[in-house]
Amino acid sequence: MRDAKGFVEVARILAARGVIHGYSLATRRVYVDDEKKVKFVKQALQETGYDFEVVVLPRFFALSQPPSRKGVVRPLMSGVSVGHRDITAGTLSGLAERGEELYIISNAHVFHPWPLSPNPPYNKSIWQPGPYDAGYDFANERRYAVADYAHHVRIRSMYDYSECPITKTINWLYKVLGRSSFVVTQVQNYVDAAIAKLYGGVGFELTTFGVESGEAPRELLDKPFIGLVFAGTQMGHGAICKLAKYWDKYFSGYRILFPKYEGAMDVGAGDVIAKDGRTSGFTAASVIDPAASLVVGYYLDIAWFEDVVLTSADLKVAGGDSGSPVWLWKRAE
């Protein structure tokens, strides 16, 4: 066996990358939290000249009250509670930059109390955690405010008229002739997304709450970003807007720093996607429809969405999961 000092350096590198979580020079053991890691770690050690037993052992945590996704989390990270001061709560999706300014990402209906409006909200304060999880503690707003609303992609109601010039002309003619409108074409939506400018002094760690708490595997951070959960069913099915695919269309000039962005990603039926959300945490589910057209309820209104990813109920989405970042976990075999 090679010298102990060299082994310690190798072990600590593996630990920092989340591959192992402990070792013992006395018993010549290395500890991992997953049976799938045993062969890989043993081979890696042998290739560097160390012959240690690789043992599966759960990770250890200090036995105090663990941090909560629904509490104050600093620095910020994906997967925690967030929301405009006039809503309940959603999920913080990720981080973007423009020049030297940083912006957090989530759904439009998480950062705007009325996302169907073309105008910005009167009050722009974004809280972490969201107001519901902060107990609507407006007396201590400074404690929770982390960003100001910057921009949202307006969600268009199905009752809006189309902006198509031909459609508008025909409708105008019918109005002149004293008849009811002949052509009513629903306006299509593709994303439910918004950004908020992060306050100076508020940090953001490029990770997710699920990974840092041990709920999600660290390899999640290396998976490509697909989009955001923006709607769901009472059974747990998820509707995902393909924000990675449409990012440059709606947020030109901004660059995604987290999650891992590889451009216009798409998925296929049978692919497995994963999300990390404020309410249901880290879950994975298969894609049952990679490009659905869908009617989504928004308060007392409805909106028509195109190119939406639908998942099985295994995603377990629930209220507060809006804005959950979604990754491509595994391609269909």
C-alpha positions as CSV (number, residue, x, y, z in Angstrom):
1,M,0.0,0.0,0.0
2,R,1.2,3.5,-0.8
3,D,1.7,6.1,2.0
4,A,-1.2,7.2,4.2
5,K,-0.8,10.9,3.4
6,G,-1.4,10.3,-0.3
7,F,-4.5,8.2,0.4
8,V,-5.9,10.9,2.6
9,E,-5.6,13.4,-0.2
10,V,-7.3,11.0,-2.7
11,A,-10.1,10.3,-0.2
12,R,-10.8,13.9,0.6
13,I,-11.1,14.7,-3.1
14,L,-13.6,11.9,-3.5
15,A,-15.5,13.1,-0.5
16,A,-15.6,16.7,-1.8
17,R,-17.2,15.4,-5.0
18,G,-19.8,13.4,-3.0
19,V,-18.5,10.0,-4.1
20,I,-17.6,8.8,-0.6
21,H,-18.5,10.2,2.9
22,G,-15.8,8.6,5.1
23,Y,-12.8,6.4,5.5
24,S,-10.6,4.7,8.1
25,L,-6.9,4.2,8.0
26,A,-7.2,1.8,11.0
27,T,-9.6,-0.6,9.4
28,R,-8.6,0.3,5.8
29,R,-12.2,1.0,4.9
30,V,-14.0,3.6,2.7
31,Y,-17.6,4.4,3.2
32,V,-20.2,5.1,0.5
33,D,-23.9,5.6,0.6
34,D,-25.0,3.6,-2.4
35,E,-24.3,0.1,-3.5
36,K,-23.9,1.3,-7.0
37,K,-20.7,3.2,-6.0
38,V,-18.9,0.2,-4.5
39,K,-17.4,-1.1,-7.7
40,F,-16.5,2.3,-9.0
41,V,-14.8,3.5,-5.8
42,K,-12.9,0.2,-5.4
43,Q,-11.6,0.3,-8.9
44,A,-10.6,4.0,-8.6
45,L,-8.6,3.3,-5.4
46,Q,-6.9,0.3,-6.9
47,E,-5.8,2.3,-9.9
48,T,-4.2,4.8,-7.6
49,G,-2.4,2.0,-5.6
50,Y,-4.7,1.7,-2.6
51,D,-6.5,-1.6,-1.6
52,F,-9.3,-0.6,0.8
53,E,-12.6,-2.3,1.6
54,V,-15.6,-0.3,0.3
55,V,-18.5,-0.4,2.7
56,V,-22.1,0.9,2.2
57,L,-23.1,3.0,5.2
58,P,-25.8,5.7,5.4
59,R,-24.6,9.3,5.5
60,F,-24.4,11.0,9.0
61,F,-26.1,14.2,10.0
62,A,-25.8,16.3,13.2
63,L,-28.8,15.5,15.4
64,S,-30.2,19.0,15.6
65,Q,-33.2,20.5,13.8
66,P,-32.3,20.2,10.1
67,P,-32.8,23.3,7.9
68,S,-36.0,23.4,6.0
69,R,-36.9,24.3,2.4
70,K,-39.7,26.4,3.8
71,G,-37.4,28.4,6.1
72,V,-34.8,31.1,5.7
73,V,-32.0,29.6,3.5
74,R,-28.8,31.6,3.1
75,P,-27.1,31.5,0.8
76,L,-29.9,31.0,-1.6
77,M,-30.1,27.8,-3.7
78,S,-32.6,26.1,-6.0
79,G,-35.4,24.1,-4.6
80,V,-36.4,26.3,-1.7
81,S,-39.5,28.4,-0.9
82,V,-39.7,31.8,-2.6
83,G,-42.4,34.2,-3.8
84,H,-43.7,37.7,-4.4
85,R,-44.8,39.3,-1.2
86,D,-48.4,39.2,-2.4
87,I,-48.7,35.5,-3.2
88,T,-48.3,32.3,-1.1
89,A,-45.1,30.5,-2.0
90,G,-43.4,28.7,-4.9
91,T,-40.0,27.3,-5.7
92,L,-36.8,29.1,-6.5
93,S,-35.6,27.7,-9.9
94,G,-32.1,29.0,-10.5
95,L,-29.7,31.9,-11.2
96,A,-29.0,34.0,-14.3
97,E,-26.7,37.0,-14.9
98,R,-26.6,40.0,-17.2
99,G,-23.3,41.9,-17.0
100,E,-22.5,42.1,-13.3
101,E,-26.1,41.8,-12.1
102,L,-27.5,38.5,-10.8
103,Y,-31.1,37.4,-11.2
104,I,-33.1,34.5,-9.6
105,I,-35.6,32.5,-11.8
106,S,-39.0,31.1,-11.1
107,N,-42.5,31.0,-12.6
108,A,-44.2,34.2,-13.6
109,H,-47.0,33.4,-11.2
110,V,-44.5,33.0,-8.4
111,F,-42.8,36.4,-9.0
112,H,-46.0,38.3,-10.1
113,P,-49.4,38.3,-8.2
114,W,-51.2,38.6,-11.6
115,P,-49.0,37.1,-14.4
116,L,-51.7,37.7,-17.0
117,S,-51.0,41.4,-16.7
118,P,-48.7,43.1,-19.2
119,N,-47.5,45.4,-16.5
120,P,-45.0,44.8,-13.6
121,P,-46.5,44.5,-10.1
122,Y,-46.8,47.7,-8.1
123,N,-44.7,46.2,-5.3
124,K,-41.6,44.3,-6.6
125,S,-40.4,42.6,-3.4
126,I,-39.6,38.9,-3.7
127,W,-39.3,36.9,-0.4
128,Q,-37.4,33.8,0.6
129,P,-39.1,32.0,2.0
130,G,-42.4,32.9,0.3
131,P,-44.9,34.9,2.4
132,Y,-47.0,31.8,3.3
133,D,-43.9,30.1,4.8
134,A,-42.8,33.3,6.5
135,G,-46.2,33.5,8.2
136,Y,-47.0,36.7,6.3
137,D,-44.6,38.4,8.7
138,F,-44.8,41.8,7.0
139,A,-43.4,43.6,10.1
140,N,-40.1,41.9,9.4
141,E,-40.1,42.1,5.6
142,R,-36.5,43.1,5.4
143,R,-35.5,39.7,6.8
144,Y,-37.1,37.9,3.9
145,A,-36.8,40.2,0.9
146,V,-33.9,39.0,-1.3
147,A,-34.7,40.4,-4.8
148,D,-36.9,42.8,-6.8
149,Y,-39.1,41.7,-9.7
150,A,-37.4,42.5,-13.0
151,H,-39.4,40.9,-15.9
152,H,-42.0,38.3,-16.5
153,V,-43.3,36.6,-19.7
154,R,-46.9,37.7,-19.8
155,I,-49.3,34.8,-19.7
156,R,-52.1,35.4,-22.2
157,S,-55.7,34.4,-21.5
158,M,-57.6,32.1,-23.9
159,Y,-60.1,34.9,-24.1
160,D,-57.5,37.3,-25.6
161,Y,-57.8,38.0,-29.3
162,S,-55.0,36.9,-31.5
163,E,-52.4,39.5,-32.6
164,C,-52.4,38.0,-36.1
165,P,-53.0,40.9,-38.5
166,I,-55.3,38.9,-40.7
167,T,-57.4,37.8,-37.7
168,K,-57.5,41.4,-36.4
169,T,-58.6,42.7,-39.9
170,I,-61.4,40.1,-40.2
171,N,-62.7,40.9,-36.7
172,W,-62.6,44.6,-37.5
173,L,-64.7,44.1,-40.6
174,Y,-67.3,42.0,-38.8
175,K,-67.5,44.8,-36.1
176,V,-68.0,47.5,-38.9
177,L,-70.8,45.3,-40.4
178,G,-72.4,45.1,-37.0
179,R,-71.8,41.4,-36.6
180,S,-70.2,39.5,-33.8
181,S,-66.5,38.5,-34.2
182,F,-66.0,35.6,-36.6
183,V,-62.4,34.6,-35.8
184,V,-61.3,34.1,-32.2
185,T,-57.9,32.4,-32.2
186,Q,-56.5,31.6,-28.8
187,V,-53.1,33.2,-28.0
188,Q,-50.5,30.6,-27.4
189,N,-48.2,30.5,-24.4
190,Y,-44.9,28.6,-24.2
191,V,-43.4,29.4,-20.8
192,D,-44.5,30.5,-17.4
193,A,-41.3,32.3,-16.3
194,A,-39.9,35.4,-14.6
195,I,-36.7,36.8,-13.2
196,A,-36.0,39.0,-10.2
197,K,-32.8,41.1,-9.6
198,L,-30.9,39.7,-6.6
199,Y,-30.0,42.2,-3.9
200,G,-26.4,43.0,-3.3
201,G,-25.0,41.0,-0.4
202,V,-27.5,38.1,-0.9
203,G,-25.5,35.1,-2.0
204,F,-26.5,32.2,-4.2
205,E,-24.9,28.7,-4.1
206,L,-24.9,26.8,-7.4
207,T,-26.7,23.8,-6.0
208,T,-30.1,22.5,-4.9
209,F,-31.5,22.0,-1.4
210,G,-32.1,18.4,-2.2
211,V,-28.5,17.8,-3.0
212,E,-27.2,19.6,0.0
213,S,-29.6,17.9,2.4
214,G,-28.7,14.4,1.0
215,E,-32.2,13.9,-0.4
216,A,-31.0,14.1,-4.0
217,P,-27.8,12.5,-5.5
218,R,-25.0,15.0,-6.3
219,E,-24.9,13.8,-9.9
220,L,-28.1,15.8,-10.3
221,L,-25.9,18.9,-10.7
222,D,-24.4,17.5,-13.8
223,K,-27.7,16.8,-15.6
224,P,-28.9,19.2,-18.3
225,F,-31.6,21.7,-17.5
226,I,-35.0,21.2,-19.2
227,G,-37.4,23.7,-17.7
228,L,-39.8,24.5,-14.9
229,V,-42.8,22.8,-13.3
230,F,-45.6,25.3,-13.7
231,A,-48.8,23.2,-13.2
232,G,-49.9,19.9,-12.0
233,T,-52.9,17.7,-11.2
234,Q,-54.3,16.5,-7.9
235,M,-52.9,13.1,-8.6
236,G,-49.3,14.4,-8.9
237,H,-48.7,14.7,-12.7
238,G,-46.5,17.5,-13.7
239,A,-46.7,20.1,-16.5
240,I,-43.3,21.5,-17.4
241,C,-42.6,24.5,-19.6
242,K,-39.4,24.1,-21.7
243,L,-37.6,27.2,-20.5
244,A,-34.2,26.0,-21.7
245,K,-35.6,25.7,-25.2
246,Y,-37.2,29.1,-25.2
247,W,-34.8,31.0,-22.9
248,D,-33.1,33.0,-25.7
249,K,-36.5,34.0,-27.1
250,Y,-37.8,35.5,-23.9
251,F,-34.7,36.4,-22.0
252,S,-32.1,37.4,-24.6
253,G,-29.1,39.0,-23.0
254,Y,-29.4,37.0,-19.8
255,R,-27.2,34.0,-19.2
256,I,-28.2,31.0,-17.1
257,L,-25.6,30.2,-14.4
258,F,-27.6,27.4,-12.8
259,P,-29.0,24.8,-13.4
260,K,-26.5,23.4,-15.9
261,Y,-27.6,25.0,-19.2
262,E,-26.8,23.2,-22.5
263,G,-29.1,25.3,-24.8
264,A,-32.4,24.2,-26.3
265,M,-32.9,20.9,-24.6
266,D,-35.9,18.7,-25.5
267,V,-37.2,15.4,-24.3
268,G,-39.0,12.3,-25.7
269,A,-41.7,10.0,-24.5
270,G,-40.3,7.6,-21.9
271,D,-37.4,9.8,-20.9
272,V,-37.0,10.2,-17.1
273,I,-36.9,13.7,-15.7
274,A,-36.2,14.9,-12.2
275,K,-37.2,18.0,-10.2
276,D,-36.4,19.5,-6.8
277,G,-39.3,21.4,-5.3
278,R,-40.4,23.3,-2.2
279,T,-43.2,21.0,-1.3
280,S,-42.6,17.4,-2.6
281,G,-38.8,17.7,-2.7
282,F,-36.7,15.6,-5.1
283,T,-38.7,13.3,-7.3
284,A,-38.3,11.6,-10.7
285,A,-40.9,10.6,-13.3
286,S,-41.3,9.4,-16.9
287,V,-42.4,11.6,-19.7
288,I,-45.8,10.6,-21.0
289,D,-46.1,13.4,-23.6
290,P,-43.1,15.4,-24.7
291,A,-45.0,18.2,-26.6
292,A,-48.6,18.6,-25.4
293,S,-51.1,21.4,-26.0
294,L,-52.7,22.1,-22.7
295,V,-55.3,24.3,-21.1
296,V,-54.2,25.5,-17.6
297,G,-56.3,27.2,-15.0
298,Y,-55.0,30.5,-13.6
299,Y,-57.1,31.7,-10.7
300,L,-60.5,32.7,-12.4
301,D,-58.9,32.5,-15.9
302,I,-57.5,29.9,-18.3
303,A,-54.5,29.9,-20.6
304,W,-53.5,27.9,-23.6
305,F,-50.0,26.4,-23.6
306,E,-48.1,24.7,-26.4
307,D,-45.1,22.4,-26.3
308,V,-45.6,21.3,-22.7
309,V,-43.9,18.2,-21.1
310,L,-46.4,16.0,-19.2
311,T,-45.2,13.5,-16.7
312,S,-46.5,10.5,-14.8
313,A,-47.9,10.9,-11.3
314,D,-44.6,9.8,-9.9
315,L,-43.5,13.5,-10.0
316,K,-45.8,14.0,-7.0
317,V,-46.1,17.7,-7.7
318,A,-48.2,19.7,-5.2
319,G,-49.0,23.3,-4.3
320,G,-45.8,25.3,-3.8
321,D,-43.8,23.2,-6.3
322,S,-44.4,25.8,-9.0
323,G,-41.0,26.9,-10.3
324,S,-39.2,23.7,-9.5
325,P,-36.2,23.2,-11.8
326,V,-36.4,20.1,-14.0
327,W,-33.4,18.1,-15.3
328,L,-33.2,15.4,-17.9
329,W,-32.3,12.4,-15.7
330,K,-32.2,9.6,-18.2
331,R,-33.0,9.0,-21.8
332,A,-35.5,6.2,-22.7
333,E,-33.8,3.0,-23.6
